[in-house]
Each structure stands twice: as C-alpha cells, then as structure tokens.
Amino acid sequence: MGIVSDTGLNATYHADASVANLEAFSIDNNVEGVSARAFEIDPLRDPRWAALLDHHPQASVFHSPSWLRALHTVYGYVPVVVTTCPPGTHLTNGLVFCRIKSWLTGQRLVSLPFSDHCEPLVDRSDELDDILLYLRHHIDKGGWKSIEIRPVSGEPGGHTMFAKGETYCFHRMDLGRSAQELFRTFHKDCIQRKIRRAERENLKYEEGASENLLRDFYRLVVLTRRRQCLPPQPLKWFRGLIAAFGKDLKIRIASKDGVGVAGILTLSHKKTMIYKYGCSDANLNRFGGTPLLFWKTIQEAKDRGFESFDLGRSDTDNLGLIAFKERWCGLGALLHYWTYPCRPRRPTASWKKGIARQVISAAPDLALTEVGRLLYRHMG
C-alpha cells in the first residue's frame, strides 16, 4: 500500500463553522488482486461536487450541499466524497459519506446519516467497487468500526465483501399525469374521502418556515414520536434544515379551530418534491389533516413542474405506513442498505421494548426532547 499524503480518513479534524478543509488524498488499493486509486474531496468546498450534482441523473436532495451542511452544523459530522478522479480533473463519480465519531455507537462511515437513500454517483459498477475497496482498507486497519451505504438501485460486487444490512420499503409517485387524473387513482375510502372530509371541516392550511409554524410542527413531532415509543429529533435539527435549505423547505400545517391536526416537512430538489417528516395528533386524525397536506403538496408540485414525489422509506414491518403510501399509488420497491463488515442485526428482546414503551409513555415532554437531543448525534 502506498500512501501519497498523510491526510485522509484517519486524520484528526478541527471543524470550524463550515467544514474541515480536506486535501487530496490517494491510496493504491491492492485488495484481493484489485488495484484501484481513490481520492478524497470536500463536497462543501470543491466546486466539482456541485457541478457533478447538476448533471448526474441519480443526484438527490441527500447529495446536496444544503443537506450536508445541515448534518455538519447540527451534528458535527464531516462530509467527504471519495472518487476515482484525480485532483484537478473533471469529476465524473463520487460516493459521499460522513464520519460519525461516537462513544456510544463507535466510529462509523455512513452514506448518509438520517438520509432515506443515497445513491453512489458512478457510471460503472467497477467504479463503485474501487471506491468501496478503498474504504474497506480503512475499516480493516482498525481506525473505523464499519461503513454503510444506502443505494436505491444496484449493489456492490461480491469481492468487496459488503453484505445486505437493513431493508426498507421505498415509495415514489410519478407526477406525469394531471392533478385530476392523479386524484382519481387515490384510494377512494382512505384518501379521496378523507381529503373531502378535511375540506368540509374547513381545515386551515398554512405553509412556510416561520418560528410559529416550526413550534406547531414540533409539538406534533413530539406527540408522534411518543406514540411510536421513540424520542423526537432535536428541535435544533429542524432549525438547521430551515437555515440550510431556505425557500426549498416548507413546513405544512393543517389545523382545526386553531389547533394543529397534522404537519409535514417537505424539501424540493431539481424536479423532485420530497416528503421527509410527518406528524399528527392521533386524536384528531378523523379530520383528514394528513391526506389534505399530501394533496396540497402534490398540487403545488404539479403547478411547479415537478416530475416525481419522493415518499421516502418505511420499515418493512410498518404495514400501516406502507399501506398509506400505496393508497396514493406510490411506486414501491425494496431499499437495501449495505454494510462492511457484515454485522447481523440483533433483535431487541420484547421485555426491553416493553420497558422502553413504559418509560417513554410516562416521560414528560421536556425529558423526552432532552433524550432526543443527547442521542441523535450517535444514531445517524
């Protein structure tokens, strides 16, 4: 192995208000007879990354500098792109990931934290394998615990020794038809009638990114996460997203008599509208707030010329959420994450789940949000 520079994945970084400045780094990989040369770049400083995103068909909101900047600002993750393109040349491929340094979950490389998916931007499978072999070298040296990638399609070559990890359902809606045609494809009882119910109830619809809307949204987030027996994401995370995305982020709230019924947070990127977070008051679900918010979002996306609506991932055992998305005629597919080394998932014992439910259901909101603030940076 020949190291060209002493910077790289095992270097110590001192992050400032933006992101640590990375120099080009390369290593000749000779793993199982495969020779490859890879380089690291800083996607928040190197203009070639933004140029690649502009023209690559697989680039998504999760590759964007806005998303990477939010991850860095809120959680301190340092984003890095590994590419086979040498410094000073046109960038034609790259795999972006973040370093997670945690005493709780270990030092991991994740592509990308809190992202539903993150396609490796490569034109050929051998380019991805070369990059993964480079990263595997750092895992094998012992500096990092594991690496995880989250492609929408394709898979690593067998010689990389990456294995399937978590599997999710992923839904996306094609917006090629008119709004009226789309409406007719929605499930009549579970979607169409609920939208009409929301309209009869005169639910108020608001959108934007004001502090008042954020407060209403976060109250519903806490309610929803408690119902799911999970701590809520830190309020700081949503503020970080608002600061990073600007007009490309919208909080959408449906309310009844001044009380928030449901809320969703959407992002827009190129020709895709992305549903990222959703929440509701279960006691008020009968008013149809969430279907109304989805319908308003779809209508806006159509008016703005968007071509698809990304409904995000769902746990394979969350049959209710999967059914909800399918009732909008979202195109469903399995989404496989890949990890190295292979670490079989250990199911949580039922008694532990029971304790977690009891603790979360009894905890006051302030304690619950504090748990989320402390834990989320370790969970990416």
N, C-alpha and C positions, 0 to 999 in steps of 0.2 A: 504494500500500500504506500503510495507516495503522496504526502500532504504538501500542498503548494503554499498554504497560508495557515497561520495558527488561529485564525478566526473560524467560527463555524458553530455547529450545534452544541458543542460542549464549552463554548466560551462563556465568560461572565459578562452580563449586560447591565448597564446602568441606564434604565429607561428614563427619558425626560417627558415633557408634556406631549410629545408626539410619539416617536418610537426610536429605539436604539438604532444608530447608524451601522449598517452591516456592510462589510467589504466583500468583494467577490471571493468565493472560497471554492476550491475544487478538490476532488479526491479521485484517484483511479481505483475503481472497484474491480476486484478480481474474486468474485464470489461464485463458486461452483463453475468456474470456467468462463464466466461472463465478465467482459471488460467494458466499463462504462465511465463516462466522465460527467460529473454534475457540478452545478454551481448554485450558490445561494444569492438571492437578491432581496432587498427590502421593498415590498409592494407599495409602501406608503411614500417612498422617496424615489424609486426608479420609475420614470415615466413610461418605460416599455411595458410595464404591467397594465396600466390603464389603456395603452394602445392595443394590447392583446385582447383585453376585455371588449373593446369597441367592436371588433370584427369576429370574435370567436362565437359560433352559434350556441355553444354549451355554457357560456358565461352566464351566471345567475346573480341575483342580489347578494348572495353569500360570498361571492368573489370580490364584491365591490369595495373600494377604499372606505366607503361610508360604514359598512358592516365591520370591516377590520379595525377601523378607528374606534368604533364603539366598544369592541372587545378589548382593545388596548386601554382605552381611557377608563372604563369601568372596572375591569378585572385585572388589568396589568399584563395581559397576555401579549407576547411579542410575535407579530406575524412574520412569516418567512415564506418565500417562494423558492422551490428547488426546480431547476430547469437544466436541460442538456445544452442550452445555448450559451456560448462563451460571452464574457463581458464585451460590450461594445458592438455586439451583433444584434440583428433583428430578433425579437423574442417570438418564438413560434409555439412554445409549450411551457407548461409550468404546473406544479402542484403546490397549492398554498395550504399552510397549516399554522398552528400556534403552539408554542411551548407552554405547557401547564406545569408549574413547579409547585407541588402541594405536599405538605407533610401528611395529609390525610389520604390522598389517592395516588401519591407517587408522582414522579416526573414523567410526563407523557407528551407525545406529539399527536395532536388531533387536527383533522382536516374536515370540518372546523367546529370549534366549540359552539354549542347552542344553535347549530345550523341543521336544518332538516336534511339537507343534502349538500354535497359539494363535489361536483364533477371534476376529475382531473382534466385539465385543458391540454390534451395531447391529440395528435393526429394519427398516431400509430400505437399499437399495443406495446411494441418494444420500447418506445419512449417512456411509457409508464413503468414498465418493468425495470428499466435502467434507474429511474428515479427511486423506485422502491428498494432496489438493491443498495443504493447509496444510503438511504435512510436506515435500512436493516443493519448496515455496518455499524451505525452509531448505537443501535439497540444492543447488538452483540458485544460491543465494547463495554457495556455496562453503565454508560452515562445516563441512559433513559430506560424507563420501565417497559414502554410499549408505544406502538403507533396505531392509529385508527384512521381509515379513510372512508368516505361516505358517497360513493359514486351512485348516480341514478341508473346508469347502464354500464355494461362491461364488467370485467373482473380481472384481477391480477393474474399473471402467468403462474403456473404451478411451481416453477423453480424459485419464485420469490418467497415461497413458504408462508404467504398470507392466507388466513383462513376466515371463513364467514363468522361474523360475530352476531350482533343483534340484527333482527329482521323486523321491518315495519311495513305497513301499507301506505302507499303514496297515491294521492289523487290530484288530478289536474283537469280543468274544464276547458274545452275548446270553445272560444268565443266567436267562431267564424260565422255562426248564424245570427239572425236578427234577435233583438231582445224578446220580441213576441214569440218567435219560434222557440227560443230557449225556454221561455216561461212554460210553454205547452209540454215540454219534456220533463219538467219537475214533477215529483210525486204529488198526485192530486190531494191526498189527505194530509200528508205530513209536511208538505211545503206550500203548495198553492193555497190551500185553505187557511194555513197559518199566516201567510202574507196578507190575505184578505181580512183575517181576524185583526191583525195588527192595524190595518188601515181603518177598520170600523171602530177600533178602540181609540183612534186618533193619537196613536203613539207619536211622541215628538222625536224627530230625528235631528241630531247635531253631529257635526264633524269638524275636525281641526286638530290643533295640538296645544291648546291653551292649558294653563295650570288647572283651571276648573274642570275641564274635560279629563285631564290626567287624574285628578283626585277622584272623580266619579268612576273612572275606569279602574283605578287601583282598588277602590272599595270592593268592586265586583270581582277583581282578581283574587283578593283575599278570601272572599266568600267561596269562590270556585275551588281554589286550592285546598281550603279546609275540607270541602265536600269530597275532594279527591284524596284526602289524607296526605297532603304534601305541603311543604312550606311555600309561600309565594316568592316569586322573583323579587329582588330588591327594587324598591322604587327608583333607586339610582340608575338601574339598568334601562328603564323606560325613559328617564330623562336623558341618558346617554344616547339612546336611539333617536330621540327628538332632535338633539343637538347635531348629531351626525347626518341625519337624512333630510332635515329641513322640510321643504314642501313635498318631498317624496314619501312622507309618513303621514298617516291620518289615524286619529282615534275617532271611532264612530260609536255614538251612544244612542240607544233608544230608551225613552223614559215615559212613564205614566204618572200624570199628576205630580210632576216634579221629582219623581223617584226613579233612579236608574233601574231599568229592567234587564238590559243586556249591553255588552260592549265588545267591539272587536278592534284590533290594531292591524292596519294594512300597510304594506310597503309597495312601491312601484319601481320597476326597473325595466328599462327598454320597453318591450311590448308585453310585459307580464305584470299582472296585478297579483300580489302575494298576500294571502291571509296568514298572519303569523301568530297572533294571540287572540283568544276568545274567552269571554267570561259572562256569567249571568247570575241573577238571583233565582234559584230554583223555585221559590215560592211564587214567582211572577212569570214563569215560563209559559203559562197558558195564554199570555197576551201576544205571543209570537214575535218577541223582540229580536231574537237571533235570526230567524228567517227574513225578517224585514231588513236587517242590516246587510245580510248577504245579497238580497235583491237590489238594494240601493247601490251596493258596491259593484255588482255586475252591470247595472245600468250605467254607472259612471264609467266603468272600464270600456263598455261598448262605445259610449259617446267620445271617449278619448282615443279610440282606435287601438286598444289593446287586443292582443290575439289570444291570450290564454289567462286563466285564473288558477294560480297555484294554491291548492287547498292544504298543502303540507302533509306531514306524516301522521300516522296513527299507530298506536300499539296494536299488535295483531290480536290481542285478547280484549281490546276495547271495541266490542262488536257494536255498541250503540253509536259511537262516533263514526265508525266505518259505514254503518247503515245511513247515518245522516248525510255523509258526503256522497254516497252513491245515489241518494234520492235527488241530488242536484245533477245527476248524470255526469258526475266526475269520472274521468277515466282512471281506473285503479290499476296499480301494479305493485309488486313486491319490491321493497327497497332494502338491499343487503349492505350492511357495514362490514368492512374487512379489517382484521387486526393481525398484528405480529408482535410478540409471539402469540400463538393460539392460547387463549385463556377461557376455558369453559365457564359459562355463566352458572353461578351457584344460586339456586332459588332460595328466596328468603323463607325461613320457617314460618308457618302460619301463626305461631304464638308471638313471634316478633312483629308480624303485621298487625296482630290484634292489639299489642301494646302501643304501636305507633298510632293506630286509629284512636285509641283512648286518649293518648297524650295530646294529639293534635286537636281532637274534638273539644277537649277541656281547656286548652291553652287560650289565653286572651289574645286579641289581635296583635297587640304590641309585642308580646313574646313570640308569636308566630312569625311576624315580619323580621324580628331580630334574628331568629334561626335562619331564615332565608338569606338575610344579609351576610351572615357568617359563613354559610355553607356553599352558596352557589359558585363562588370562585374556585372551589375544589371539584365541582361536578361537571365542568364543561365537556 
